Amino acid sequence: MKNRSKAYTRHQRERIIQKKCSILKEVQLREDQWMPARGTLSKGEIHCSCRMCKYEKHYSVPKAKHKAKWDAMRKEIDRLI
């Protein structure tokens, strides 16, 4: 692993905090008084299971890799028949 400077680590931490803060403000529509402490946003993930964030799961939309496999299997079956 490469040696990283403290400035690099601080930059990455602040970048992640900004990203999660914007998700909380713009997607979950949280106001400043209901936001968690900034330091806690650098740890872990923001788990959101709303219908907007998990659209594919709630509406049973297949993932691209599964769709490609199904298409390949369908072509193989059609070729054999």
Backbone as a printed PyTorch tensor [residue, N CA C, xyz], in Angstrom:
tensor([[[  0.8440,  -1.1800,   0.0000],
         [  0.0000,   0.0000,   0.0000],
         [  0.8860,   1.2390,   0.0000]],

        [[  0.4840,   2.2200,  -0.7390],
         [  1.2650,   3.4420,  -0.8160],
         [  1.1150,   4.2440,   0.4600]],

        [[  2.1400,   4.9850,   0.7750],
         [  2.0570,   5.8890,   1.9220],
         [  1.3190,   7.1450,   1.4810]],

        [[  0.2910,   7.4720,   2.2040],
         [ -0.5000,   8.6540,   1.8860],
         [ -0.2240,   9.7320,   2.9210]],

        [[ -0.2350,  10.9660,   2.4750],
         [ -0.0010,  12.0610,   3.4110],
         [ -1.2770,  12.3560,   4.1870]],

        [[ -1.1400,  13.1010,   5.2590],
         [ -2.3060,  13.4760,   6.0550],
         [ -3.2250,  14.3950,   5.2560]],

        [[ -2.6450,  15.2090,   4.3940],
         [ -3.4510,  16.1010,   3.5630],
         [ -4.3380,  15.2920,   2.6200]],

        [[ -3.7930,  14.2180,   2.0490],
         [ -4.5670,  13.3550,   1.1630],
         [ -5.7250,  12.7140,   1.9220]],

        [[ -5.4400,  12.2150,   3.1170],
         [ -6.4740,  11.5740,   3.9380],
         [ -7.5590,  12.5660,   4.3130]],

        [[ -7.1870,  13.7850,   4.6910],
         [ -8.1700,  14.8150,   5.0400],
         [ -9.0330,  15.1740,   3.8350]],

        [[ -8.3900,  15.2700,   2.6710],
         [ -9.1250,  15.6070,   1.4550],
         [-10.1710,  14.5400,   1.1400]],

        [[ -9.7950,  13.2660,   1.1950],
         [-10.7180,  12.1750,   0.9020],
         [-11.8650,  12.1340,   1.9050]],

        [[-11.5510,  12.3450,   3.1790],
         [-12.5730,  12.3340,   4.2180],
         [-13.5760,  13.4690,   3.9860]],

        [[-13.0850,  14.6490,   3.6810],
         [-13.9650,  15.7940,   3.4360],
         [-14.8120,  15.5820,   2.1780]],

        [[-14.2260,  14.9620,   1.1660],
         [-14.9520,  14.6800,  -0.0750],
         [-16.1340,  13.7410,   0.1920]],

        [[-15.9110,  12.7070,   0.9790],
         [-16.9700,  11.7500,   1.3020],
         [-18.0450,  12.4130,   2.1650]],

        [[-17.6280,  13.2330,   3.1190],
         [-18.5950,  13.9330,   3.9720],
         [-19.4750,  14.8480,   3.1270]],

        [[-18.8880,  15.5830,   2.1810],
         [-19.6540,  16.4720,   1.3090],
         [-20.6710,  15.6820,   0.4860]],

        [[-20.2480,  14.5430,  -0.0600],
         [-21.1230,  13.7260,  -0.8830],
         [-22.3240,  13.2330,  -0.0770]],

        [[-22.0760,  12.7120,   1.1190],
         [-23.1550,  12.1840,   1.9490],
         [-24.0470,  13.2960,   2.4770]],

        [[-23.4720,  14.4420,   2.7490],
         [-24.2460,  15.5920,   3.2120],
         [-25.2070,  16.0540,   2.1120]],

        [[-24.7450,  16.0670,   0.8770],
         [-25.6150,  16.4750,  -0.2220],
         [-26.7220,  15.4540,  -0.4620]],

        [[-26.4440,  14.1660,  -0.2680],
         [-27.4850,  13.1460,  -0.3920],
         [-28.5570,  13.3720,   0.6580]],

        [[-28.1410,  13.6320,   1.8780],
         [-29.1070,  13.8400,   2.9540],
         [-29.9530,  15.0870,   2.7140]],

        [[-29.3350,  16.1440,   2.1940],
         [-30.0670,  17.3960,   1.9790],
         [-30.9650,  17.3330,   0.7560]],

        [[-30.4640,  16.8030,  -0.3640],
         [-31.1910,  16.8760,  -1.6200],
         [-32.1340,  15.7030,  -1.8500]],

        [[-31.7520,  14.5170,  -1.4070],
         [-32.5810,  13.3410,  -1.6470],
         [-33.5370,  13.1050,  -0.4880]],

        [[-32.9980,  13.1000,   0.7310],
         [-33.8470,  12.8250,   1.8810],
         [-34.4760,  14.0930,   2.4640]],

        [[-34.1330,  15.2490,   1.8870],
         [-34.7020,  16.5470,   2.2590],
         [-34.6000,  16.8450,   3.7580]],

        [[-33.4440,  16.5750,   4.3080],
         [-33.2300,  16.8840,   5.7230],
         [-32.8210,  18.3350,   5.8690]],

        [[-33.2520,  18.9570,   6.9390],
         [-32.8530,  20.3180,   7.2340],
         [-31.6200,  20.2870,   8.1260]],

        [[-30.9460,  21.4440,   8.2410],
         [-29.7000,  21.5110,   8.9960],
         [-29.8560,  21.0880,  10.4510]],

        [[-30.9770,  21.3910,  11.0490],
         [-31.1450,  21.0590,  12.4610],
         [-31.2880,  19.5520,  12.6810]],

        [[-31.6500,  18.7790,  11.6470],
         [-31.8240,  17.3350,  11.7800],
         [-30.6700,  16.5440,  11.1690]],

        [[-29.6320,  17.2460,  10.7530],
         [-28.4700,  16.5650,  10.1680],
         [-27.6080,  15.9650,  11.2710]],

        [[-26.9950,  14.8110,  11.0190],
         [-26.0750,  14.2590,  12.0120],
         [-24.7780,  15.0680,  12.0540]],

        [[-23.9750,  14.8240,  13.0600],
         [-22.6890,  15.5180,  13.1590],
         [-21.8380,  15.1770,  11.9430]],

        [[-21.1060,  16.1630,  11.4290],
         [-20.3490,  15.9580,  10.1950],
         [-19.3590,  14.8110,  10.2870]],

        [[-18.7370,  14.6300,  11.4380],
         [-17.7360,  13.5700,  11.5760],
         [-18.3130,  12.1790,  11.4290]],

        [[-19.5750,  11.9990,  11.7880],
         [-20.1690,  10.6660,  11.6780],
         [-20.4810,  10.2980,  10.2340]],

        [[-20.5250,  11.2800,   9.3380],
         [-20.8060,  10.9890,   7.9330],
         [-19.6110,  10.3760,   7.2160]],

        [[-18.4230,  10.4270,   7.8010],
         [-17.2590,   9.8480,   7.1460],
         [-17.1630,   8.3500,   7.3950]],

        [[-18.0070,   7.8270,   8.2500],
         [-17.9460,   6.4150,   8.5980],
         [-19.1250,   5.6820,   7.9820]],

        [[-18.8680,   4.5510,   7.3800],
         [-19.9450,   3.7140,   6.8700],
         [-20.6750,   4.3250,   5.6850]],

        [[-21.8960,   3.8680,   5.4870],
         [-22.6960,   4.3140,   4.3600],
         [-23.9990,   4.9200,   4.8500]],

        [[-24.6200,   5.6600,   3.9670],
         [-25.9670,   6.1350,   4.2440],
         [-26.8970,   5.1080,   3.6190]],

        [[-27.5890,   4.3770,   4.4380],
         [-28.4630,   3.3340,   3.9310],
         [-29.8380,   3.9160,   3.6820]],

        [[-30.2380,   3.8460,   2.4610],
         [-31.5390,   4.3650,   2.0800],
         [-32.2420,   3.2830,   1.2730]],

        [[-33.4350,   2.9390,   1.6710],
         [-34.1780,   1.9190,   0.9420],
         [-35.4620,   2.4890,   0.3620]],

        [[-35.4800,   3.7850,   0.1100],
         [-36.6830,   4.3950,  -0.4470],
         [-36.8800,   3.9310,  -1.8930]],

        [[-38.0530,   4.1530,  -2.4240],
         [-38.3690,   3.6940,  -3.7790],
         [-37.5630,   4.4370,  -4.8450]],

        [[-37.0800,   5.6410,  -4.5210],
         [-36.2980,   6.3820,  -5.4910],
         [-34.8700,   5.8220,  -5.5800]],

        [[-34.2860,   5.4710,  -4.4410],
         [-32.9100,   4.9790,  -4.4310],
         [-32.8240,   3.5080,  -4.8320]],

        [[-33.8350,   2.7280,  -4.5280],
         [-33.8410,   1.2940,  -4.8360],
         [-34.9260,   0.9910,  -5.8600]],

        [[-34.9560,   1.7520,  -6.9470],
         [-35.9970,   1.6290,  -7.9600],
         [-36.0460,   0.2150,  -8.5370]],

        [[-34.8800,  -0.3260,  -8.8920],
         [-34.8190,  -1.6410,  -9.5170],
         [-35.3580,  -2.7240,  -8.5950]],

        [[-35.0810,  -2.6040,  -7.3210],
         [-35.5100,  -3.6130,  -6.3560],
         [-37.0270,  -3.5780,  -6.1690]],

        [[-37.6000,  -2.4080,  -6.0160],
         [-39.0280,  -2.2870,  -5.7380],
         [-39.8910,  -2.6200,  -6.9480]],

        [[-39.3860,  -2.3540,  -8.1450],
         [-40.1830,  -2.5790,  -9.3370],
         [-39.6900,  -3.7690, -10.1520]],

        [[-38.8660,  -4.6230,  -9.5650],
         [-38.3870,  -5.8750, -10.1740],
         [-37.7640,  -5.6610, -11.5450]],

        [[-36.9150,  -4.6720, -11.6810],
         [-36.1860,  -4.4260, -12.9180],
         [-34.9150,  -5.2720, -12.8680]],

        [[-34.6920,  -6.1520, -13.8640],
         [-33.5020,  -7.0040, -13.8100],
         [-32.2310,  -6.1940, -14.0530]],

        [[-31.1530,  -6.6350, -13.4250],
         [-29.8620,  -5.9870, -13.6310],
         [-29.3560,  -6.3080, -15.0330]],

        [[-28.4370,  -5.4950, -15.5250],
         [-27.9400,  -5.6440, -16.8920],
         [-27.2410,  -6.9850, -17.0810]],

        [[-26.4800,  -7.4470, -16.0800],
         [-25.7530,  -8.7100, -16.2510],
         [-26.7260,  -9.8860, -16.3130]],

        [[-27.8160,  -9.8330, -15.5480],
         [-28.8070, -10.9030, -15.6060],
         [-29.5690, -10.8680, -16.9360]],

        [[-29.8610,  -9.6660, -17.3980],
         [-30.5600,  -9.5230, -18.6720],
         [-29.7030, -10.0700, -19.8120]],

        [[-28.4030,  -9.8350, -19.7780],
         [-27.5000, -10.3400, -20.8120],
         [-27.4430, -11.8630, -20.7860]],

        [[-27.4020, -12.4480, -19.5740],
         [-27.3890, -13.9110, -19.4680],
         [-28.6840, -14.5080, -20.0160]],

        [[-29.8180, -13.8920, -19.6920],
         [-31.1030, -14.3960, -20.1740],
         [-31.1850, -14.3130, -21.6950]],

        [[-30.6860, -13.2180, -22.2610],
         [-30.6940, -13.0840, -23.7140],
         [-29.8210, -14.1500, -24.3630]],

        [[-28.6560, -14.4160, -23.7760],
         [-27.7600, -15.4460, -24.3140],
         [-28.4080, -16.8280, -24.2340]],

        [[-29.0680, -17.1310, -23.1270],
         [-29.7450, -18.4190, -22.9880],
         [-30.9060, -18.5380, -23.9760]],

        [[-31.6430, -17.4400, -24.1630],
         [-32.7710, -17.4560, -25.0940],
         [-32.2840, -17.6800, -26.5180]],

        [[-31.1690, -17.0580, -26.9040],
         [-30.6170, -17.2560, -28.2470],
         [-30.1580, -18.6960, -28.4420]],

        [[-29.5790, -19.2690, -27.3980],
         [-29.0990, -20.6540, -27.4930],
         [-30.2790, -21.6110, -27.6310]],

        [[-31.3570, -21.3670, -26.9000],
         [-32.5330, -22.2050, -26.9990],
         [-33.1550, -22.0810, -28.3940]],

        [[-33.2480, -20.8520, -28.9060],
         [-33.7980, -20.6450, -30.2400],
         [-32.9460, -21.3210, -31.3090]],

        [[-31.6550, -21.3390, -31.1110],
         [-30.7460, -21.9590, -32.0700],
         [-30.9350, -23.4760, -32.0860]],

        [[-31.1940, -24.0590, -30.9050],
         [-31.3570, -25.5000, -30.8120],
         [-32.7190, -25.9670, -31.3440]],

        [[-33.6790, -25.0980, -31.2880],
         [-35.0360, -25.4910, -31.7420],
         [-35.2040, -25.3180, -33.2070]]])
